Amino acid sequence: MQADAKIRNESGTESDPRTPGCSLRHFACEQNLLSRPDGSASFLQGVYGPAEVKVSKEIFNKATLEVMLRPKIGLPGVAEKSRERLIRNTCEAVVLGALHPRTSITVVLQVISDAGSLLACCLNATCMALVDAGLPMRALFCGVTCALDSDGTLMLDPTVKQEKEARAVLTFALDSVEQKLLMSTTKGLYSDAELQQCLAAAQAASQHVFRFYRESLQRRYSKS
């Protein structure tokens, strides 16, 4: 099975009125864009499988899950390989791969543009593409990036410029059931208290993302 996702980050802001200080940029998503993959999604801020897997990669009791992240230009480098691993670990935590043993699930992510918080956007695009492919999952998931500036001010969904100027950048993957932490990656210096502050802000912001998922899916299937 293959899920293709195109990643595009642009400016614009959406705020969650229930969460003071929680500000995320505008979301837009379109699913089922491509005919060849089993699922596809374009996420503004496809999936192939289950299919036959090479014997060398076969896992007897669950599906083999692969993630390929293609940069806007050039070939994948160290940064892309690191993001692929983080996205794969997140997917493996929620995809019910045991229902499709000895098969292959491939997620292909193509970056169209990057205005910051790229890993979070990749996670969100991946989730929507997996949903579009009809893959069984125990929960949906989303990514949220936080940045801390020099005086400790927290910023959600930072831009490229804000990430470069930040003292620390933290990205979290959270599930839709209990906002459980599935994956985290950090860069820079921060205290334990700041880590907990960022996680709490990400969990609050995730409610906004999951609400967007629901509304996007409702719009899509109401047109079917």
C-alpha positions in Angstrom: 0.0 0.0 0.0 1.3 3.5 -0.8 0.2 6.8 0.7 1.4 9.9 -1.1 1.4 13.2 0.7 2.4 16.6 -0.6 3.6 19.1 2.0 3.0 22.8 1.7 3.5 25.4 4.5 2.3 28.9 4.1 1.6 31.9 6.2 -1.7 32.8 7.9 -3.0 32.2 11.4 -5.8 30.3 13.0 -6.4 30.6 16.8 -8.2 28.2 19.2 -10.4 30.4 21.3 -10.5 27.8 24.1 -6.7 27.9 24.5 -5.2 31.3 25.3 -1.9 31.8 23.5 -2.5 28.8 21.3 -2.0 30.0 17.7 -1.6 27.8 14.7 -1.3 28.8 11.1 -4.1 28.2 8.6 -4.8 24.6 7.7 -6.0 23.2 4.4 -6.2 19.6 3.2 -7.3 17.8 0.1 -7.5 14.1 -0.2 -7.7 11.5 -3.0 -5.7 13.7 -5.4 -3.8 11.0 -7.1 -5.1 7.9 -8.9 -2.2 5.5 -8.6 -1.7 5.4 -4.8 -4.2 3.8 -2.5 -4.5 7.0 -0.6 -3.2 10.6 -1.1 -3.4 14.0 0.6 -2.1 17.5 0.1 -1.7 19.2 3.5 -1.2 23.0 3.7 0.5 24.5 6.9 -0.2 9.4 -1.0 -0.1 5.8 0.7 0.5 2.5 -1.2 -0.5 -0.8 0.5 -0.9 -3.2 1.9 1.0 -4.8 -1.0 3.5 -7.5 -1.6 6.8 -7.0 0.3 10.3 -8.0 -0.7 11.4 -11.2 1.0 14.4 -9.4 2.5 12.1 -6.9 4.2 9.2 -9.2 5.1 8.0 -9.4 8.7 6.0 -12.5 9.4 3.6 -11.1 12.0 2.9 -7.5 10.7 3.2 -5.2 7.8 6.5 -3.6 6.8 6.1 0.2 7.0 8.4 2.4 5.0 8.6 6.2 4.8 10.2 8.2 2.0 10.6 12.0 2.4 11.5 13.9 -0.8 12.8 17.4 -0.4 11.6 20.3 -2.6 14.8 20.2 -4.6 17.8 17.8 -4.7 18.2 14.4 -3.1 17.2 13.3 0.5 20.0 14.0 3.0 20.6 13.4 6.7 17.7 15.7 7.8 15.2 13.8 5.6 16.4 10.4 6.8 16.0 11.5 10.4 12.5 12.8 9.7 11.6 9.6 7.9 12.6 7.6 11.0 10.5 9.8 13.3 7.5 9.6 11.1 7.9 5.8 10.7 8.1 5.4 14.5 4.9 7.4 14.9 3.0 5.4 12.2 4.1 2.1 13.8 2.6 3.2 17.1 -0.9 3.6 15.6 -1.2 1.5 12.4 -2.6 -1.9 13.0 0.1 -3.7 11.0 -0.7 -7.1 12.5 -3.9 -7.1 10.4 -1.7 -7.2 7.2 1.3 -9.5 8.0 4.0 -10.0 5.3 2.8 -7.0 3.3 4.3 -3.5 2.6 3.0 -0.1 3.5 4.9 2.8 1.9 4.4 6.5 2.7 5.8 8.9 0.2 6.1 12.5 1.3 6.9 15.3 -1.2 7.8 18.7 0.1 6.3 21.4 -2.1 7.3 24.4 0.1 8.5 24.9 3.7 7.7 27.9 5.8 8.6 26.2 9.2 7.3 23.4 11.4 8.0 21.0 8.5 8.1 17.8 10.6 4.7 18.6 12.2 3.2 19.2 8.7 4.7 16.0 7.4 3.1 14.1 10.3 -0.3 15.7 9.6 -0.1 14.9 5.9 0.9 11.3 6.6 -2.1 10.8 8.9 -4.5 12.2 6.4 -3.0 10.1 3.6 -3.2 6.9 5.7 -6.9 7.7 6.4 -7.5 8.2 2.7 -6.0 4.8 2.0 -8.4 3.2 4.5 -5.6 1.7 6.7 -6.8 0.5 10.1 -5.4 2.6 12.9 -6.1 2.5 16.7 -6.1 6.3 16.7 -5.3 9.3 14.5 -2.2 11.3 15.2 -0.9 14.8 14.6 2.3 16.8 14.9 2.8 20.1 16.7 6.0 22.1 16.8 6.9 24.6 19.6 9.8 27.1 19.8 11.2 28.9 22.7 12.9 32.3 22.2 15.8 33.7 24.2 13.6 35.0 27.0 11.5 31.8 27.2 8.5 32.9 25.3 6.7 29.9 23.7 5.6 30.0 20.1 3.4 27.4 18.4 3.9 26.4 14.8 7.0 28.6 14.3 8.1 29.9 10.9 11.5 29.1 9.4 12.8 32.5 10.7 11.4 31.8 14.2 13.0 28.4 14.3 16.4 29.8 13.3 16.2 32.4 16.0 14.8 30.1 18.7 16.8 28.9 21.7 15.0 25.5 21.4 12.6 23.8 18.9 10.5 20.9 20.0 8.1 18.7 17.9 5.6 16.3 19.4 3.4 13.6 17.8 0.2 13.0 19.7 -2.7 10.6 19.4 -6.3 11.6 19.1 -7.7 9.5 21.9 -5.9 10.8 25.0 -3.4 13.2 23.4 -0.8 10.6 24.4 2.8 11.4 23.4 3.8 9.1 20.5 7.1 10.7 19.6 9.1 13.8 20.4 12.3 15.4 19.0 14.0 18.4 20.3 16.9 20.8 19.4 18.5 23.4 21.6 18.5 24.1 25.3 15.4 24.1 27.6 14.5 23.2 31.2 12.3 20.4 32.4 9.6 23.0 33.3 9.8 24.4 29.7 9.6 20.9 28.2 6.4 20.3 30.2 5.0 23.7 29.2 5.6 23.0 25.5 4.1 19.5 25.8 1.0 21.0 27.4 0.7 23.6 24.7 1.1 21.0 22.0 -1.6 18.8 23.6 -4.0 21.8 23.7 -3.2 22.7 20.1 -3.7 19.1 18.9 -7.4 19.5 19.7 -7.5 22.1 17.0 -5.7 19.9 14.5 -8.0 16.9 15.2 -11.1 19.1 14.8 -9.7 20.2 11.5 -9.3 16.5 10.5 -12.9 15.8 11.4 -14.2 18.8 9.4 -12.0 17.9 6.4 -13.2 14.3 6.4 -16.9 15.4 6.8 -16.5 17.8 3.8 -14.9 15.1 1.7 -17.5 12.3 2.4 -20.4 14.6 2.2 -19.5 15.2 -1.5 -19.3 11.4 -2.2 
